Amino acid sequence: MAENLLKGKVGIITGALDENSIAWKTAIKAHEQGAKFVLTNAPIAMRMGAIKELAEQCNTIVIPADATSLEDIEKLYSEAKEFLGGNFDFILHSIGMSPNIRKGRSYGDLNYDWAVKSYDVSAISFHKMMQVSEKMDVMNEWGSIMGLSYIAAQRVYPFYTDMADAKAMLESIARGYGYRYGKLKKVRVNTISQSPTKTTAGTGIGGFDTFYNFADKMSPLGNASAEACADYIITMFSDLTRYVTMQNLFHDGGYSTTGISEELMDQFKDL
């Protein structure tokens, strides 16, 4: 149901790969809520996904950009401003990638060149996007910038290896830049720590299905879906959350504060 929460707002949504991705669902909902935006992804990711179909559905354009490249980000912002007719009210950073995970390297056997790539793509790109936006002065006052995180930034999940380090950095950047941008232009910066979600990226992690089921049993509300996460992002883009900044917001059905659930206790009774 459309409540026009984002009527008159314009922005940028990164990382929409296919209909399973959080960014894709966020774009659909932002369109329904009255926002105008451009879509962007790295050229290689665009070849793997169906982002052009999403653009048609949302009556917008796709601007290819590598978020690790300052020049690409500058070009993205310039072209987006021209298409949107002005500065931005929101930006979604939905970007993450680990060659070490993709190629099965354990945390004790990292390829450090790949690890640096993980950090650059998954975390430092968040800083780059905000640094360029500040220097180009493309954010409106009381704007909202969001990144997507995961609880492995605070707790050990062996299968998450160097992505856990990247997410910890992402959350730190949100705090650091959230303070800076808040003082400069009242722009708020936050991350959402989402439940394990059946996206293309999530299901590529070894042991994902097992952990997905575990988290679902641990959470009193169950795992939050990608669509529910998109709803949360929309509220964070809206004026209803104007004083929320520098936060890592858990969106996980209560998983992050549950010690153990009754369902899991029952499974261990007879051991």
N, C-alpha and C positions, 0 to 999 in steps of 0.2 A: 504494500500500500504506500502510495506516495504522499508524504506530508510536506514536500518542498523544503526540507531542512537545509538544502544547499542552493536554494534559488538565488541566482545572481552571482554565485561563487564560481571561480575558475581555477584550474590547477593542472597538475601533471601526475599521471599514474604510471609508474614503472613496473616492469616485470610480469605483465600479463602474458602467459605462455599458452594456456589452453583453458577450457571451461572448468577444470578442476582447481585452478590456481586462485588464491585469495585475491590477488590483484585483479583478475578477470571478474570475479564476483563483485569486487568493490566498484569497478567501472560500471557494471550494470546498475548497481544500486545508486551510485552517484548520478548517473544519467536519469534514473527514475526520480531522484530527489531534486532535480532541477539544475544540477551543475553542468558546466561546460568545461571540457578538459582535453588535453592531448595525451595520447599513449606513446610510450617509448620502451624500447628494449634494445639490447645489443644486437647487431646485425646477425651474428651466428645464431642467437636464440630465436630471432624472427624467422629464420629458415626452418626451425624445428616446430614452431607453433602455428597458430591460426589467428594471430593478432589482427590481421587485416579484416577478418570477418567480424571481430569485436568492434573495430572502428566503424564499420558500416552500421552495425547495430546501434552504436552510440552516437552516430552522426558526427564523427570526428576524424582526425588524421593520425597517422603514425609517423613519428620522427625517429629514425634510427639513431642511437647514441650508445657509446661505450662509457659507462658511468665511471670508469677508472681514468678516462681521458679528460683533462681540463678543457681542451679545445672542443671536444664533442659536447660537453656539458654547456659551454658557452653558446655553441651553435644551437643546441636544443632550446635553451632559454630564449634566444633571439627569435627563432622561428615560432616557438610557442606563443611568445608575446604578440607577435604579428598576427597569428591565427586567432588568438583569444581576445585581442584588442586591449590588452593591458597586463598589469602585474598579477601575481598568483595569490590565491587564498589558501591553497593546500598543495602539498607534495606527498606522495606515497613512495617510500623507498622499499621495494619488495624485491631485493636482489641478494642472492646468496649462491655460493658455489665452492666446492672443495674437490680439487683433483685427487687429493689423498684418499678421501672417502670413495670417490668414484672408481679409483683404481685399487681399492682394497688395502691401502697401507695402514698399519696399526699406529697407535699414538707413540709407540716406542721405536718406530721405524719410518718417521716422516721424511718425505722428500722436502727439504727446506725451501727450495725454489717454488714448489707447489704450495707450500704453506703460506709463503709470502703472497702468492697469487690469491689464495683463499682470503687472507686478511684484507688485501686491496679491494677485491671484488665485493666481499661480504660486509665490510665495516668501513674501511677508509673511504670508499666511494660515498658513504653517507656524509662524511666530513667534507669531501670534495664538493658534493652537490650543495651543501649549505654555504661553504666558503665562497663558491662562485656566485651563489644567489645573493650573498651579502655584498660582494664586490660589484655585482651588476645592479644591485638594489631592485630585485624583481619580486620581493615578497611584500604583500600588503600588510598593514598593521593588523594585529590580532589574527594573523594567519596561523596555520597548523601544519607541522611537518611530522610525519609518522614513519617509523621503521618497524620491521617485523623481527622479533627475537624469539628465544626459546629458553626454557628453564635450565638447560645445560650451561648457560652463562653463570649460574650460581652453584649448581650441583653436578656431581660426576655422573655422566652417562657414557660408558666406555665406547659405544658405537659412534659417538658424535665427534670424537677426536679433535682435530684442529678447528672445526666449526664452533666448538664450545668456546675456544679462545676468541674467535672472530665475533661471536655474539656478545661476549663480555666486553670486548672493545666497542662494539656497536652501542651498547647501553651506556658505557662511559662517555662516548661521544655525544649521545643524546643529553646527558647531564651537562657536559661542558659547553656544548653549543646552545643548549636550552637556556642556560644562564646568560650567555652572551647575546643571543637573539632576543631574549625577553627584555633585557636592558635597552637594546638598540631600537626595537620596533614592536614590542609586545607580541612577537611571534613565539608560539609555544612549540616545543619539541618533545616528543614522547616515543616510547617503543611499546609494542604489545607482545607479550610472551604468550603465544598461542599453544593450545593443546597439540599433541601429535595429530597431524592432519593428512588425509589421503590425497596429497597433491603429487604432481610428477616428481618434484624435488624430494618430498618426504618419503615416498615409497622407494626411492633409490637408495635409501640408507639400509644397510644390512640389519636384519632382525626387526625391521619396522613393524611388521604385523604383530609380532609377539608383544612388543612394547605398547603398541596402540591398544591392544586388548587389556594389558596390565593397567595402563593409565585410565582406561574406561571404567575398570572395576574399582580403582582407587578414588575416582572423582564422584562425590555425592550427586552431582548433576550429570555425570557422564562427560565424555569428551565434547568440547565445543567444535562445531563444524566450521568449514571454511566460509559458508554463507553467514553464519552467526558472527564470525570474525569480521566479515565485511560490514555487517550492521554496526558493530562496535567502532570500526574505523570511520564510518559515516558520522556517528555521533561525535567523534573526536575532531572531525573536520568542521562540524557545525558550531554555531555560537553558544550551544548549550554547555560546552566544556571550555569556556574561554579562560578559566583560571587553573586549568590542569596543565602543568608543564614539568619537564625534567624527571618524569616518572617512567618506570617500567611497569606496565599494567598487565597483571596476570588475567588471561582470558582462557581458563582451563577447567571450568566446572568445579573448582575447589581443590583440584589436585595439589596445587602448590602448598596448601596449608593442611593437608590431610596426612596424618602419620601412618595409619593403616585403616583399611576398610573392613567391615564385617565380612564381606564376600571373600576377601583374601584370607582373613583369619580362619574362615571355615575350611579353606583348602589346605591349611597346615595343621588342622586339629589332630589328625591321626599319624603324623610323621614322628 
